[in-house]
Amino acid sequence: MDNVLSNLSSVPLFRKKKKLLGHGYSSGHGATSTRGMKGQRARSGGGPRAGFEGGQMPLLRRLPKRGFSNARFRRKYEIVNIFLLEKKFNPGDEVTEEILREKKIVKNKLPVKILGAGELTKPLKVAVSYISEGARKKIISAGGTVVPLLR
């Protein structure tokens, strides 16, 4: 029963002594504290910046630039799907961006876009900034109307 995990201990012979830097000559790392003699790497905060290759042209600049992304310029929308309208609204209700914000379906001040995921069985009056063609067809086929808002 002596060999349980709570009774185990390490052998002092195999325990490595912590390197105490800047603790004088008797620590075994005195004077320069294992930093060598003078120079950039001996100073506090010393050393070249990340990616510096000693004056050689860095890898990041040796490789060619490739591709282009429009991500910075893309339009951002608050997305609302048809199945949410089915769940949150009664037949004949009006759906506007302000009402969607009041019901906390939409949280940001971005323009709203209605997408066509799900089924709609109720006639709704929808007046939002953007609407997909599939969503428009589903709303009209359910007996609703779509009013385009100019932006």
CORVENMO-V196242 format. One record per pair of residues at least 6 apart in sequence whose ideal C-beta (glycine too) atoms are under 7 Angstrom apart, sorted by the first residue. I is the first residue (numbers start at 0). GAP is how many residues later the second one is. D is the distance in whole Angstrom. If there is no record, write none. Layout:
I	GAP	D
I	GAP	D
This chain:
18	10	6
19	7	5
19	9	7
20	8	6
20	12	4
20	13	6
21	11	5
23	6	5
24	6	7
31	10	7
34	6	7
34	7	4
35	6	6
39	6	5
39	7	7
40	6	5
50	7	5
50	9	6
75	34	5
76	33	6
76	34	6
76	35	7
76	36	4
76	53	6
77	28	5
77	30	6
77	32	5
77	34	5
78	34	6
78	36	6
79	20	6
79	25	6
79	26	6
79	32	6
79	34	5
80	34	5
80	36	4
80	37	5
81	34	5
81	35	6
81	36	4
81	37	7
81	38	5
81	53	6
81	56	6
82	34	6
82	35	3
82	36	7
83	21	6
84	10	6
84	35	6
84	39	6
85	32	6
85	33	7
85	34	5
85	35	7
85	36	7
87	15	6
87	17	6
88	6	6
88	33	7
88	35	6
89	32	7
90	31	4
90	32	6
91	31	6
92	31	6
93	31	5
94	29	5
94	30	7
94	31	5
94	32	7
94	33	7
95	31	5
95	32	7
96	9	7
96	15	5
96	31	6
96	32	7
99	6	4
99	12	6
105	6	6
110	18	4
110	19	6
110	40	7
111	16	5
111	17	6
112	16	7
112	17	4
112	18	7
113	12	7
113	14	6
113	17	4
113	18	7
113	21	5
114	17	5
114	20	6
115	16	5
115	18	3
115	19	4
115	22	5
119	18	5
119	19	6
119	22	4
120	21	6
121	20	6
122	19	6
122	20	4
122	21	4
123	15	6
123	20	4
124	19	6
124	20	5
125	13	6
125	18	6
125	20	5
125	21	7
126	20	4
126	22	6
127	21	6
128	20	5
128	22	5
130	15	6
135	10	5
138	7	5
139	6	7
